[in-house]
Amino acid sequence: MDDLIARISHCIEFGKIDRASPYPPDMKGEDGADELTREALDAGIAPDRLLNEAFVPGMERVGRKFSERRIFVPQMLMSAKAMDAAMRHLKPYFQSGAVRRKGTFVIGTVAGDLHDIGKNLVAMMVEGSGWEVVDLGVDVAPSRFVEAVRAHPECRAVGLSAMLTTTMTGMAAVVEALRAEVPGCRVLVGGAPVNEEFRAMIGADFTSRDPQGAVAYLESIAA
């Protein structure tokens, strides 16, 4: 059982999605996160154990290596895809209540901005750490963020992404709308042009240069 959990975690860390996936080359032809997670559930391993002992540690190692610049966006995306393939097997257990999420996290790229790679990485990292993620996509108006939080009363935090200096100013409008309509909801902001000074100026709660920082912050408010 422990060996199977370790293999799933390894697949997530190194981006081995399934048997058909040629990546990474040294695991070509081997079962990936998809098959191994199904095998683990069939063997009677509890889904919450898979989440906490395979998925979360695997994504934590990915986040740490990305923060230390030992891997880059392409490798991180492969790990996220492997995690997503494994997570699909656990979705029914989340929906039934057999496995509890740490909270709900709403995320989207602000109005006028169509970039989504950074947003997607954060969403996948947060989901892999045990949160329910509501991804609103790109070019999201302030009102849609408010509506999403209202639709999910258990929402603990909202993530705003922007990749352009011309669109990052739209974050201020979202923060203002959230503070007025759903006070108490934490707001995280991120993207290439975003820094701590800007975060403080618009009144957001947190910013980070990498997805692992967002995960760590959410862990701190979930405790």
Protein Blocks (a to p, Z undefined) as FASTA:
>chain_A
ZZmmmmmmmmmmnopablmlmbdfklgoiacfklmmmmmmmnopafklmmmmmmmmmmmm
mmmmmmnopacfklmmmmmmmmmmmmmmmmmmmmnopaccfbdcdddddehiacfklmmm
mmmmmmmnopacddebjaiafklmmmmmmmmmmbmbdcdddfbfklmmmmmmmmmmmmmm
mghiacddedjklcfklmmmnopabdcfbfklmmmmmmmmmZZ
